[in-house]
Amino acid sequence: MEKYISAEEAVKVIKPGDRVFIHGGAASPTHLINKMVERAPELYDVELVSVSLQGNAIFTDKKYKDNFRINSLFVSQNIREAVNDGRGDYIPIFLSEIPNLFRRNILPLDVALVQVSPPDKHGYCSLGVSVDVAATAVKTAKYVIAQVNPRMPRTMGDGIFKIDSFDALVYQEQELPVVQYNETFSEIAQRIGTNCAALIEDGATIQTGIGTIPDAVLNSLMGHKNLGIHTEMFSDGILKLVEKGVVTNHLKKKYREKIATGFLLGSRKLYDFVDDNPSVVVLNIDYVNDTAIIRTNPKMTAINSAIEVDITGQVCSDSIGTYHYSGVGGQMDFMRGAALSEGGKPIIALPSTTSKGASRIVSMLKPGAGVVTTRAHAHYIVTEYGVANLYGKNLRQRAKALVDIAHPNHREALDKAAFERFKSYQFEHSLMS
């Protein structure tokens, strides 16, 4: 029979200078985090490693700057200020490669804080809504503390662990963080969704994220048939397609008849849907995001977003100039996997302007901007004004295609910048001859 201890007792194992992994996404073990932070007077130089946390990351408060330092593998909203103020750090890395940081002792873990479902009759718990990198953290950390939560769904896949895999068990029931699905969309989002949907064929396997644009794309797929899902994140937008019978997973090559994902983030309805549901498998992220695996699925279509795209096709997705906004994540894993799939399509979708009216199609990226998807990897760029297919096009042709889908208010300036950059007598002559 499992033996539970208090969170206060469990986190006493954390020592100054330790590296502590924190389970991410909707599985963020808030109770354990809070009790760890309460020990701040006894701790210093504790390095916290995570991918993307939900909830209030109280350890980022300035008063804890000498006690805890986030060394994050993705810049989520709740740690953004700390990273950009210099009180935290960001490791740019493909999501698929993070487990290797733990396995190869590049980031050896002293303690892992995770959240799991209660043990079943055989004594097995599940990592629930977030297996991704957490399964490897459980296997490699020197000491693992599990918050056992009856509100955590029991998911199938790679996140099943025997109860004795954990060094300490803390029972704490609490609701998981939720992100509500967008039910209504702006005209711009709807047009982007429609433009993306026109590129997605029946029988395609798709990957997408969460947010207004991904939700608008998914909402535009209600008339499609026989779609499959192989995605790092499963959200409510996908659930709606399942309920409508649009997603069948009949034509996938990997985990046929099942939705394959690395983690889930959405509503309580979504979490209840995946509970003990064999049609959904939540897997290690180094499998889900492996380009060699992704490319085997037919017509693999990856839909990702960006902050800005320059007129040569360079895609900035993780920063606004030098300001860290998000992370590399799995964008390149899926962009490349989709490009190599038979009939696959890598898509970057974004509004043509920011909320303040600045163009997101730019002549040059802001100084310090991070290129997540290179110009050689960029294929389809989509705004509310249309689709630019960059594949096989030279720089001047790319510029023309991208200017055509920019906001009309910015096209003249972009045209001028493109002409000044690419004019060349020899090149023009070779095109005419």
PyMOL commands that set and color helices and strands:
alter all, ss='L'
color gray80, all
select helices_A, chain A and resi 7-13+30-38+40-42+58-60+62-64+77-84+95-103+134-140+163-165+187-199+212-219+236-243+268-274+285-288+291-294+331-340+395-404+408-422+425-432
alter helices_A, ss='H'
color red, helices_A
select strands_A, chain A and resi 19-22+46-49+68-72+89-90+111-116+124-126+143-148+156-157+160-162+168-171+205-207+228-234+259-264+280-282+301-305+308-310+315-316+319-320+323-324+345-349+361-362+371-373+380-383+386-389
alter strands_A, ss='S'
color yellow, strands_A
deselect
rebuild
show_as cartoon
